[in-house]
Amino acid sequence: MEISNHKLSQLYLEHKEELLRHVSLKFALERVQAEDIVQQAFAKYTSIARDQAIGNPRAYLFKMASNQALDLLRRQQHSAHPCNHTSAAEDSDDDQLNDPARIHTARQALHTMQKAMQAMPEKRRHFLQLSRFEHMSNVDIAEGAGISEAAVRKHISRALLDIKHAMDNQPLEEY
């Protein structure tokens, strides 16, 4: 279903200011950034609406503009992150990372954690792996295992306590 240029113009005029306020306030963006985001959202909406009918254009535009704003903030955070820049301090950090004593300490800690995980009951270890390494939500783990979310949280909490206890009880010289 093709949308007419007149309807697109009407939609733009009707929702532009509201979208600008929403994006500016919710994501603490400057007016220029908000205008770019709203324009991008309308451009994407136009390309999609020409091929398919969209039931609630306003909601669709708000969602699209919000997603665009989040993407912008993520890009800004990523570019501002200290790990993305090189400096003289980085050379010092590299030296510390390659320090044999530090490497030995990290290997010992890893070994202690591995032993603690191996000593856990299978279900507890499995839920911890799904949560921390597979990045599954507690709800998804619970559904897959056929148990309550509270039970999953309990297993994961106990698993983390097991690891903490093993780390706390490891003699310092063995770290």
Stockholm file with secondary structure:
# STOCKHOLM 1.0

chainA/1-175         MEISNHKLSQLYLEHKEELLRHVSLKFALERVQAEDIVQQAFAKYTSIARDQAIGNPRAYLFKMASNQALDLLRRQQHSAHPCNHTSAAEDSDDDQLNDPARIHTARQALHTMQKAMQAMPEKRRHFLQLSRFEHMSNVDIAEGAGISEAAVRKHISRALLDIKHAMDNQPLEEY
#=GR chainA/1-175 SS CCCCHHHHHHHHHHHHHHHHHHHHHHHTCCHHHHHHHHHHHHHHHHHHHTTSCCSCHHHHHHHHHHHHHHHHHHHHHHHHSGGGSCCHHHHHHHHHHTCHHHHHHHHHHHHHHHHHHHHSCHHHHHHHIIIIISCCCHHHHHHHHTSCHHHHHHHHHHHHHHHHHHHHTSCGGGC
#=GC SS_cons         CCCCHHHHHHHHHHHHHHHHHHHHHHHTCCHHHHHHHHHHHHHHHHHHHTTSCCSCHHHHHHHHHHHHHHHHHHHHHHHHSGGGSCCHHHHHHHHHHTCHHHHHHHHHHHHHHHHHHHHSCHHHHHHHIIIIISCCCHHHHHHHHTSCHHHHHHHHHHHHHHHHHHHHTSCGGGC
//
